[in-house]
């Protein structure tokens, strides 16, 4: 992240240069996890919510050190998992909220809130990139992996994700059952480990057995070669209850795969245009219809250039970041 020279100069007229980074950090956190409320009297309040305690602690510290605003962190159990918490910080006082919004450039001089708390003029947000070449579609690797897994000649539906409530494995199995009822030549590969005592993973295994799908569903566990395993897929399935921007979606598309996702997965994860969205309210049969269409009509291809051009290649990002810091250090030296 970096303030432009114009913003640095503007800030320097109000605060010491030592505060620049603190304000930048505050702005970045609020832009990703913050929301603004305006009451009937036009008074502002700011709310920040995260599932990461470290991030909440960091913001609390920043608000005090930078603005002398004292806040408290309210924790509640996650609606989907009692073992996970959500942490909330609220700036209730209008004057305090306004001070933060103005300092972080999340509100303009006319009092208008920037869309989605966007601060792209002041902060550079780097994409969660992968080694695109490592995941690049390779037909030879595809055939070798299918042979190793004993699924040569099959139509392969794949999923990568830990066994956690948000991944919606129960519904995922219902979807595959509907697919398998239509086409017995289909298999499902599940990549990922369990949580804590493996309760959810074991429940999923029992459901697979009860539905008579034991010969068609493979639990591959945690793999060190995920980039090779996804080559074996024909379609990537992600019926999650909620997501951020899943790295697995970037990986799947880098492998040339079409993806079928729920309407709770941000559409921003569609990089290649090969993503189909289905509502979680739709029956498994509807999902099966979409998957069958993809299996019939889609042909995998190399999407490497698309992934790189969209900014999701880690090597290109690392090169850009190195050049950015070299230029920033040079600029800082010239200014000193």
Beta strands, then each sheet from edge to edge (+ up, - down):
strand 1: 34-38
strand 2: 44-50
strand 3: 74-77
strand 4: 85-91
strand 5: 155-160
strand 6: 186-191
strand 7: 217-221
strand 8: 235-238
strand 9: 258-262
strand 10: 275-278
sheet 1: 1+ 2- 4+ 3-
sheet 2: 7+ 6+ 5+ 8+ 9+ 10+
end
